[in-house]
Amino acid sequence: MDSLVHLAKRAWRSKDNRPVSGHHVERAERLLRYEEFELWWKMAPRDQAHSIEVLDRFLEVIPYAKREEQAAALLHDVGKNASRLNWPLRIVATLVGPHGSRFRKYHQHEQIGLEMLRDISDARTLEILSGTADDKYVSALRNADNI
C-alpha cells in the first residue's frame, strides 16, 4: 500500500509540465558541460524541474559536492527522452511494466542515459549514475531522487 501511495504522489507531482524558471535554466547551464546541457535542455520541463529538485536535495546532504557530482543529479533522468512518453503514458508504463518498445525504453532510462552521456560526461558523473561509485554520493543521489 505504501508503494501505491508513493507512486500516486510521484505521479501527481510530475503532472505539471510548465517550463522551469530562467533562474533554473541558467543554473543548469552554468553547472553542466555544453553537450550535457544540450541533453538536459531537451528533457521535458517536468523532468527538468524534477532534476533541479533532486539536485537541491542532493546538496542538502553533500553541500560540498563537486561539479561532476552535481551533474549526476541533474542528468539522472536524461534517458527518459528516448521513450517519448507523455504524462499519462508514463503512468501506464509504471503500472504495467516494460511491455512494448516505448515502455521498455522508459524502464531502461538509466542505462539509456548512461549511453547518451558516455562520451560527453566526466568519469565521476558516469560512476555515480551507474551506481559503481563505492561512496555516499550514490546513496545520496538515490535518496534525493526518491521524491
Secondary structure, 3 states (H helix, E strand, C coil): CHHHHHHHHHHHHCCCCCCCCHHHHHHHHHHCCHHHHHHHHCCCHHHHHHHHHHHHHHHHHCCCCCHHHHHHHHHCCHHHHHHCCCHHHHHHHHHHCCCCHHHHHHHCHHHHHHHHHCCCCCHHHHHHHHCCCCCHHHHHHHHHHCC
